[in-house]
Amino acid sequence: ASEGKDGASAAENTPPRVPQGKLGERSSVFYSAGQFFFEYLVVVSLKKMPGGHYEPKITYQFPKRENLLKGQKEEEERLLQAIPLFCFPDGSNWVPVTEFTSETFSFVLTNVDGSRKIGYCRRLLPSGRGVRLPEVFCIISCLGCFGLFSKILDEVEKRRQISMAVIYPFMQGLRESPFPAPGKTVTIKSFIPESGTELIELTRPVDAHLEHVEFQALLQRLSPHLILHIFASAMLERRLIFLAEELSVLSQCIHAVAALLYPFTWAHTYIPVVPECLLDTVCCPTPFMVGIQMRHLERVLEQPMEEALIVDLCEGKIIRAVGDEEEILPGKLQNEMLVSLNRHNNNNNVHTSEQVNTLVSEAFVHFFVRLVGHYGSHIKWGRSGAGSFQERAFCKAIASKSCRRLVKKFVKTNMFSLFIEEAEKSRIPQEGNG
């Protein structure tokens, strides 16, 4: 059994497989307009156990699902078992407090069939007096759109201050609204006692592949130079561990690193925040991209790991590296990217986060176009319409030695293979030379 599928057994001896497969940037299920906004809204609270420690439990669930088929029921139970663990990944040592800064973060779970669900979380202190424990409002959705769900969580938090009963009609209205297409807006009517009916507008960004991304989070914490070292390591599918104390920092930065690979998608273990009870299972021999809270640094450093890059997001530095990160990317292309990343850094206060997203994404997409953009002319099409990629000819066609050296490694990665598999299937009929 593995994580995402079965929260409890993952910790025993199998590496967590929380997202295996694609990051969802190109997967159609993430971006079909018109489907439900979300599957569930749950509240996860900390319950004191007989031993004095706390365990996260779901205390509220909307909607309650009736009449599920046997398979659906099992899947729902697995999902509802895994959620609390990811809402409170930071272990069981909690102390009731009077003040707590609310935070927003997200996690990804993979189903048995490889489809993905995202949990958007807002951790906050319930209204009231005296000491109390934080709780997490978590919206489970198949749709990747962080900005939009942050806005929905703002509305949930606002209603929470009044009463739980006011959240229900808002979520019901949301559930009955179709998910908008990129660039479009959906308006939801919501009644709040004392203030009357409100209209809430939810707009999706035009560029669907950047909906789950905040590149500014990365640029604020790491120099462009280090971002390129991380990108190069991710391109070669090495092990990447990010450390920070705040869950929001970890989830934002890891989503951003994964998005730098667009139009390719990270195809291995991907856990923006690793729950404490799964720490020892993370350091498996396969590639992974994970976020771990800084307090577990010692445990991380004790793990035997080859080809791992450990990044400290608090100090903006690399704690452990393989040593060749500087040489992976071809010098000329690396310098071009540094220039464009530095340009965005210098104008940080001028650009909106959407502009930064577009500029950063363009720089990395341009890099891939320069490096492997000629792949299409090295797919040989058979009479039956099936394509076959000519790897040797493709690599030979690259004039620059340093580019060819990188591409020879890159073609062996999972993400390149998955990308080419798609390309071999999707022939556009007009092209000649059958």
C-alpha positions as CSV (number, residue, x, y, z in Angstrom):
1,A,0.0,0.0,0.0
2,S,1.2,3.5,-0.5
3,E,0.4,7.0,0.8
4,G,-2.3,8.9,-0.9
5,K,-4.0,5.5,-1.3
6,D,-3.9,4.4,2.3
7,G,-2.7,6.9,4.8
8,A,-1.8,4.5,7.6
9,S,0.2,1.8,5.9
10,A,2.5,4.1,4.0
11,A,4.6,4.7,7.1
12,E,5.6,1.1,7.5
13,N,8.0,0.2,4.7
14,T,7.0,1.6,1.4
15,P,8.1,5.0,0.1
16,P,5.2,7.3,0.0
17,R,3.8,7.6,-3.5
18,V,1.8,10.7,-3.0
19,P,1.9,12.1,-6.3
20,Q,3.2,9.6,-8.8
21,G,2.6,10.5,-12.3
22,K,2.1,13.9,-13.7
23,L,2.0,17.2,-11.7
24,G,-1.3,18.0,-13.4
25,E,0.0,20.9,-15.5
26,R,-1.1,19.2,-18.7
27,S,-3.5,16.6,-17.4
28,S,-7.0,17.3,-18.8
29,V,-8.8,16.3,-15.6
30,F,-7.3,19.3,-13.8
31,Y,-8.5,21.8,-16.2
32,S,-11.9,20.9,-17.7
33,A,-14.1,23.9,-17.2
34,G,-17.7,23.2,-16.1
35,Q,-17.0,20.5,-13.6
36,F,-17.5,20.8,-9.9
37,F,-15.3,23.3,-8.1
38,F,-14.6,20.9,-5.3
39,E,-15.4,17.5,-3.9
40,Y,-15.4,18.1,-0.1
41,L,-14.9,20.8,2.4
42,V,-13.7,19.2,5.7
43,V,-12.7,20.7,9.0
44,V,-9.8,18.9,10.7
45,S,-9.5,19.5,14.5
46,L,-6.9,18.3,17.0
47,K,-8.3,15.8,19.5
48,K,-6.5,15.0,22.8
49,M,-5.7,11.3,23.1
50,P,-5.4,9.3,26.3
51,G,-1.6,9.5,26.2
52,G,-1.8,13.3,26.3
53,H,-0.8,13.8,22.6
54,Y,-3.1,15.2,19.9
55,E,-4.4,13.5,16.8
56,P,-6.0,15.3,13.9
57,K,-9.6,14.2,13.2
58,I,-12.2,15.3,10.7
59,T,-14.9,17.0,12.7
60,Y,-17.0,18.4,9.8
61,Q,-17.6,17.2,6.3
62,F,-19.6,18.8,3.4
63,P,-21.2,17.2,1.5
64,K,-22.0,14.0,3.3
65,R,-22.0,11.4,0.6
66,E,-24.9,8.9,0.5
67,N,-25.5,6.0,-1.8
68,L,-21.9,5.4,-2.8
69,L,-21.0,2.2,-4.6
70,K,-18.6,-0.2,-2.9
71,G,-15.5,1.0,-4.8
72,Q,-16.4,4.6,-4.3
73,K,-16.9,4.1,-0.6
74,E,-13.5,2.5,-0.2
75,E,-11.9,5.3,-2.1
76,E,-13.7,7.9,0.0
77,E,-12.6,6.2,3.2
78,R,-9.0,6.2,2.1
79,L,-9.2,9.8,1.2
80,L,-10.8,10.8,4.5
81,Q,-8.1,8.8,6.3
82,A,-5.2,10.5,4.6
83,I,-6.5,14.1,4.8
84,P,-6.0,14.8,8.5
85,L,-2.3,13.6,8.3
86,F,-1.6,16.3,5.6
87,C,-3.6,19.0,7.3
88,F,-1.4,18.6,10.4
89,P,1.8,17.2,9.0
90,D,3.8,18.7,11.9
91,G,3.2,15.9,14.4
92,S,1.3,15.6,17.6
93,N,3.0,18.0,20.0
94,W,0.5,20.9,20.2
95,V,-0.2,23.4,23.0
96,P,-3.5,25.4,23.1
97,V,-2.8,29.1,22.4
98,T,-4.6,32.4,22.4
99,E,-3.0,33.8,19.2
100,F,-2.1,32.1,15.9
101,T,-1.3,33.5,12.5
102,S,-3.5,31.8,9.9
103,E,-1.7,30.1,7.1
104,T,-2.5,28.7,3.7
105,F,-0.9,25.7,2.1
106,S,-1.8,22.8,-0.2
107,F,-1.0,19.1,-0.7
108,V,-1.5,16.5,-3.4
109,L,-2.8,13.0,-3.2
110,T,-2.8,10.3,-5.9
111,N,-5.6,7.8,-6.3
112,V,-5.1,4.2,-7.3
113,D,-5.9,5.0,-10.9
114,G,-3.2,7.8,-11.0
115,S,-5.7,10.7,-10.9
116,R,-4.9,13.5,-8.5
117,K,-6.7,15.5,-5.9
118,I,-5.4,18.7,-4.3
119,G,-6.1,19.7,-0.7
120,Y,-6.2,23.5,-0.2
121,C,-5.8,24.2,3.5
122,R,-6.3,27.3,5.7
123,R,-5.1,26.7,9.3
124,L,-6.6,29.1,11.8
125,L,-7.7,29.6,15.3
126,P,-11.4,29.1,15.9
127,S,-13.1,32.2,17.2
128,G,-13.6,32.4,20.9
129,R,-11.9,33.4,24.1
130,G,-9.1,31.8,26.1
131,V,-6.6,29.2,24.9
132,R,-7.6,26.9,22.0
133,L,-6.1,24.7,19.3
134,P,-5.9,25.6,15.6
135,E,-8.1,23.8,13.1
136,V,-7.8,23.4,9.4
137,F,-10.4,24.1,6.7
138,C,-9.5,21.9,3.8
139,I,-11.1,21.9,0.4
140,I,-10.5,18.8,-1.7
141,S,-10.6,19.4,-5.5
142,C,-9.4,17.9,-8.7
143,L,-8.7,21.4,-10.0
144,G,-5.3,23.1,-9.7
145,C,-5.8,26.8,-9.1
146,F,-4.2,28.0,-6.0
147,G,-5.1,31.7,-6.2
148,L,-8.8,30.9,-6.8
149,F,-9.0,28.5,-3.8
150,S,-7.1,31.0,-1.5
151,K,-9.9,33.5,-2.3
152,I,-12.6,30.8,-1.5
153,L,-10.8,30.1,1.8
154,D,-10.8,33.8,2.6
155,E,-14.6,33.7,2.3
156,V,-14.8,30.5,4.4
157,E,-12.6,32.2,7.1
158,K,-14.8,35.3,7.1
159,R,-18.0,33.2,7.6
160,R,-16.3,31.1,10.3
161,Q,-16.0,34.2,12.4
162,I,-19.9,34.4,12.4
163,S,-20.8,30.7,12.6
164,M,-20.3,27.4,10.9
165,A,-23.9,27.5,9.7
166,V,-23.1,30.4,7.4
167,I,-20.4,28.4,5.6
168,Y,-22.8,25.8,4.4
169,P,-24.9,27.9,2.0
170,F,-21.8,29.5,0.5
171,M,-20.2,26.1,-0.2
172,Q,-23.5,24.8,-1.5
173,G,-23.7,27.8,-4.0
174,L,-20.1,27.1,-5.0
175,R,-20.8,23.5,-5.5
176,E,-23.7,24.3,-7.9
177,S,-21.6,26.7,-9.9
178,P,-19.6,25.4,-12.9
179,F,-15.8,25.9,-12.8
180,P,-15.0,28.8,-15.1
181,A,-12.8,28.5,-18.2
182,P,-9.4,30.2,-18.2
183,G,-9.8,34.0,-18.1
184,K,-13.5,33.7,-17.2
185,T,-15.4,34.7,-14.1
186,V,-18.1,33.0,-12.1
187,T,-20.3,35.0,-9.7
188,I,-21.6,33.4,-6.6
189,K,-24.4,34.9,-4.5
190,S,-24.0,34.5,-0.8
191,F,-26.2,35.7,2.0
192,I,-24.6,36.8,5.3
193,P,-26.7,37.7,8.3
194,E,-26.4,41.4,9.3
195,S,-24.8,42.3,5.9
196,G,-27.3,40.9,3.4
197,T,-26.5,39.2,0.0
198,E,-23.0,39.5,-1.3
199,L,-21.8,38.8,-4.8
200,I,-18.4,37.0,-4.9
201,E,-16.5,37.0,-8.2
202,L,-14.0,34.2,-8.8
203,T,-11.8,34.6,-11.9
204,R,-9.4,32.1,-13.4
205,P,-6.1,33.4,-14.8
206,V,-5.8,33.3,-18.6
207,D,-2.8,31.0,-18.5
208,A,-4.0,27.7,-17.1
209,H,-0.6,26.1,-16.5
210,L,0.4,28.9,-14.1
211,E,-2.7,28.6,-11.9
212,H,-1.0,26.7,-9.2
213,V,2.1,28.8,-9.1
214,E,3.7,31.7,-7.3
215,F,7.2,32.2,-8.7
216,Q,7.6,35.3,-6.6
217,A,7.7,33.0,-3.5
218,L,10.8,31.4,-5.0
219,L,12.5,34.6,-6.1
220,Q,12.0,36.1,-2.7
221,R,13.9,33.3,-1.0
222,L,16.6,32.1,-3.4
223,S,19.0,33.9,-5.7
224,P,18.5,33.3,-9.5
225,H,21.8,31.4,-9.4
226,L,20.5,28.9,-6.8
227,I,17.2,28.6,-8.6
228,L,19.1,27.5,-11.7
229,H,21.0,24.9,-9.7
230,I,17.7,23.5,-8.4
231,F,16.2,23.6,-11.9
232,A,19.2,21.7,-13.3
233,S,18.9,19.0,-10.6
234,A,15.2,18.6,-11.2
235,M,15.8,18.3,-15.0
236,L,18.0,15.3,-14.3
237,E,15.4,13.9,-11.9
238,R,17.6,13.9,-8.8
239,R,16.4,13.9,-5.2
240,L,15.3,17.4,-4.0
241,I,14.6,18.2,-0.4
242,F,13.3,21.7,0.6
243,L,13.4,22.9,4.2
244,A,11.4,25.6,5.8
245,E,9.3,25.9,9.0
246,E,6.2,27.4,7.4
247,L,3.9,25.0,5.5
248,S,2.8,27.8,3.2
249,V,6.5,28.5,2.2
250,L,7.2,24.8,1.5
251,S,4.1,24.2,-0.6
252,Q,4.4,27.5,-2.6
253,C,8.1,27.0,-3.4
254,I,7.8,23.3,-4.3
255,H,4.9,24.0,-6.7
256,A,7.0,26.7,-8.2
257,V,10.0,24.5,-8.8
258,A,7.9,21.8,-10.4
259,A,6.3,24.4,-12.6
260,L,9.7,25.5,-13.9
261,L,9.8,22.2,-15.8
262,Y,6.8,23.1,-18.0
263,P,6.0,21.8,-20.6
264,F,7.5,18.7,-18.9
265,T,6.0,17.3,-15.7
266,W,7.8,15.9,-12.7
267,A,6.9,12.2,-12.8
268,H,8.1,11.0,-9.4
269,T,7.2,11.2,-5.7
270,Y,6.1,14.8,-5.0
271,I,5.1,15.8,-1.5
272,P,5.0,19.6,-0.8
273,V,4.9,18.9,3.0
274,V,5.9,15.5,4.3
275,P,3.9,14.5,7.4
276,E,6.2,13.8,10.4
277,C,5.2,10.1,10.6
278,L,6.3,9.5,7.0
279,L,9.8,11.2,7.3
280,D,11.8,8.0,7.3
281,T,10.0,6.6,4.2
282,V,10.7,9.6,2.1
283,C,14.4,9.0,1.5
284,C,13.8,6.2,-1.0
285,P,16.2,5.3,-3.8
286,T,13.9,6.8,-6.5
287,P,13.8,10.5,-7.4
288,F,11.6,12.7,-5.2
289,M,10.7,16.4,-4.6
290,V,9.6,16.9,-1.0
291,G,9.2,19.6,1.6
292,I,10.2,19.0,5.2
293,Q,9.9,21.3,8.2
294,M,13.2,22.8,9.4
295,R,12.9,21.2,12.9
296,H,13.6,17.8,11.3
297,L,16.9,18.9,9.7
298,E,18.9,16.5,11.8
299,R,16.8,13.5,10.9
300,V,17.2,14.4,7.2
301,L,20.9,14.8,7.4
302,E,21.2,11.3,9.0
303,Q,19.6,9.6,6.0
304,P,21.9,7.9,3.6
305,M,21.3,9.7,0.2
306,E,23.0,9.8,-3.1
307,E,22.6,12.6,-5.6
308,A,20.5,14.8,-3.3
309,L,20.1,18.5,-3.2
310,I,19.0,19.9,0.2
311,V,17.7,23.5,0.0
312,D,17.2,25.8,3.1
313,L,14.4,28.2,2.1
314,C,14.8,30.2,5.4
315,E,18.4,31.2,4.8
316,G,18.2,30.9,1.0
317,K,21.1,28.5,0.7
318,I,22.0,25.0,-0.3
319,I,22.9,22.7,2.6
320,R,24.0,19.6,0.6
321,A,24.7,19.3,-3.1
322,V,26.1,16.8,-5.5
323,G,28.8,19.3,-6.5
324,D,28.3,19.4,-10.3
325,E,25.2,21.7,-10.3
326,E,27.2,24.6,-11.8
327,E,28.2,22.6,-14.8
328,I,24.8,20.9,-15.7
329,L,23.3,23.7,-17.8
330,P,25.1,24.9,-20.9
331,G,27.0,28.2,-20.1
332,K,25.4,30.4,-22.7
333,L,21.8,29.3,-22.0
334,Q,22.5,29.6,-18.2
335,N,23.7,33.2,-18.6
336,E,20.7,34.1,-20.7
337,M,18.4,32.8,-18.0
338,L,20.3,34.5,-15.2
339,V,19.9,37.8,-17.1
340,S,16.2,37.4,-17.4
341,L,15.7,36.2,-13.8
342,N,17.8,39.1,-12.4
343,R,15.7,41.5,-14.5
344,H,12.5,40.3,-12.7
345,N,14.3,40.4,-9.4
346,N,15.3,44.0,-9.8
347,N,11.8,45.1,-10.8
348,N,10.0,43.0,-8.2
349,N,8.0,45.9,-6.9
350,V,6.9,46.9,-10.4
351,H,5.4,43.6,-11.5
352,T,2.3,41.9,-10.3
353,S,2.6,38.3,-9.4
354,E,0.9,37.3,-12.7
355,Q,3.5,39.3,-14.6
356,V,6.3,37.7,-12.7
357,N,4.8,34.2,-13.4
358,T,4.6,34.9,-17.1
359,L,8.1,36.3,-17.3
360,V,9.7,33.5,-15.4
361,S,7.8,30.8,-17.2
362,E,8.7,32.3,-20.6
363,A,12.4,32.2,-19.7
364,F,12.3,28.5,-18.8
365,V,10.0,27.5,-21.7
366,H,12.4,29.4,-24.1
367,F,15.3,27.4,-22.6
368,F,13.5,24.1,-23.4
369,V,12.6,25.3,-26.9
370,R,16.3,26.2,-27.6
371,L,17.5,22.9,-26.2
372,V,14.9,20.3,-27.4
373,G,12.5,22.3,-29.5
374,H,13.5,20.3,-32.6
375,Y,12.0,17.0,-31.3
376,G,9.1,17.2,-33.6
377,S,11.2,16.8,-36.8
378,H,12.7,13.6,-35.3
379,I,9.5,11.7,-35.0
380,K,9.1,9.2,-37.8
381,W,5.5,8.5,-38.8
382,G,4.5,5.1,-39.9
383,R,1.7,4.3,-42.4
384,S,-0.6,3.4,-39.5
385,G,-0.2,6.8,-38.1
386,A,2.0,5.7,-35.2
387,G,5.1,7.9,-34.5
388,S,8.5,6.7,-33.4
389,F,11.1,9.1,-32.0
390,Q,14.5,8.9,-33.5
391,E,16.6,9.6,-30.4
392,R,20.1,9.3,-31.9
393,A,19.4,11.6,-34.8
394,F,17.7,14.0,-32.5
395,C,20.8,14.2,-30.2
396,K,23.2,14.4,-33.2
397,A,21.3,17.4,-34.6
398,I,22.5,19.5,-31.7
399,A,25.6,21.5,-32.7
400,S,26.7,22.7,-29.3
401,K,28.7,20.1,-27.3
402,S,27.5,21.3,-23.9
403,C,23.9,21.3,-25.1
404,R,24.3,17.8,-26.5
405,R,25.9,16.5,-23.3
406,L,22.8,17.7,-21.3
407,V,20.3,16.4,-23.8
408,K,21.8,12.9,-23.8
409,K,21.1,12.8,-20.1
410,F,17.7,14.5,-20.4
411,V,16.3,12.0,-22.9
412,K,16.8,9.3,-20.4
413,T,14.5,10.9,-17.8
414,N,11.0,9.8,-17.1
415,M,9.6,13.3,-17.8
416,F,11.1,13.4,-21.3
417,S,9.9,9.8,-22.1
418,L,6.3,10.7,-21.0
419,F,6.4,13.9,-23.1
420,I,7.6,12.0,-26.2
421,E,5.0,9.2,-25.7
422,E,2.3,11.9,-25.9
423,A,4.0,13.5,-28.9
424,E,4.1,10.1,-30.7
425,K,0.4,9.7,-30.3
426,S,-0.7,13.2,-31.2
427,R,0.1,13.5,-34.9
428,I,-1.5,16.4,-36.7
429,P,-3.0,14.8,-39.9
430,Q,-1.9,17.6,-42.3
431,E,1.8,16.8,-41.9
432,G,3.1,15.0,-45.0
433,N,5.9,12.4,-45.3
434,G,4.0,9.4,-43.9
